[in-house]
Amino acid sequence: MKLLIVDDSSVMRRTIEKHLQNYDLDIVGTAKNGKEAIEMFKKEMPEVVTMDITMPEMDGITCLENMVAIKPDTRIMMITALSDKYTGLQALDKGARGFLYKPVNPDDLIEAFDKLLKRN
């Protein structure tokens, strides 16, 4: 299964990558904003995406809507520092399959991915 990691923080991109490296996912790319993510998404067509919400050029909610329009069955996990419940609900309403708050610890990430990919 192909994974695209989208976050404007290089530290966060590396953290997610590190935590998921033993998870049997093929990390096909990382993007630092929504615009970059859409280009990679169209090229790689990943089944799974981790998505930050607050990013330059195109935010995560807009990016999510674009990805779902291209490939509706994409499993998108929102990962954000925003502890605003409304934004989380909005993301889920627009097609996100899961939601995590930063800072992300490995156990929470793996647990969230188990649910996302129904591996438990």
N, C-alpha and C positions, 0 to 999 in steps of 0.2 A: 504494500500500500504506500502511495506517495504522499509525503508531507511537505507543505510549504509553511515556513515560519515568517510571520509578519510583525515587526516591532521596530519603532524608531530607535530603540536602545540596543546598541551592539552587545552590551553586557547581557541584556535580557535574551537576545537571540541566541547567544552562546550558552546561556543557562538552560534554556528550553532544549536546545540541541543536545547538551551534555546529559540532561535528565532523561531524554528519550532515546539515547543512542543504543540501549539494549532492548528496545521495545519492538523490534522487527518492523520498523518503518524506514522507508527509503527517503531521506531528506533531500528533496530535489532543488531546494533553494531557500534563500532568506531574502526578505525585502525590508527596506527601511521606511517605506511609505505605501499608501494605498495604490498610487499610480504605478509604481514599480511592481507591486504585488499582482495587479491585474495583468500586466504584460507577461510576467512569469506564469501566472495561472493559465492564461490562454495557451502558452507554449507547452507547459508540463501537464495540465489538467489533473492536478492532485486530487485524491479522494478526501484528504484531511488537511485542514489549515488551522494554525493558531494565529489569532488576530488581536492586535492591540487596538484600542479605540482612539486614543489621542495621538495623532500623527500629523506631520506636515503634508502638504499637497493634496492628500485625500484621507479623510478620517476612516476609521475602521467600520463604522456603520454603513457609510456610502460604499465602501469597498465590499463589505458583506453583501449588500444588495446587488451589486454588479456581479459578484461571483455566483450567487444563487440564481440570477437571471441567466447566466451562461450554463451552469451545471447545477440544477436544483438539488441533486442528491449529495452534494459536497457536505462533509461533516466539519463544521466550523466551530472551533472552541475560542471564545472571546477570553482574553487575558488582559486585565486592566488594573490600573492603580486607582481608577475612579471607584469610590465605594458607594456610588449613587445607584440605588436600586432601580430607578426609572430607566436609566441607560441600559442596565442589564436586561430588564424586561423588554425594552425596545429591541435590543439585539436578538433576543429569543423570538420575539414576535416577527422579526424580519428574516428568520431562518437559521440563526445560530443554534447549535445543538448542545452547547454547554457554556459554562461561565466560571472563570476563576479570578480571584483577586491577587494582585501583587502585594508583597513579595511572594513568589511561588516557591514552595518547598517540594522536593522530589516526591514525597509520599502523596501529597495532594494532587500533583500533576499526574502521577501514574494512576491514582484512583479515578481521577476525572477522565483519563484516557480509557481506562477499563470500562467505564460507563459509556463513554462516547462510542467506543468500538464494540461494546457489549461483550467483553471478554471475561466477565466475572461469573 
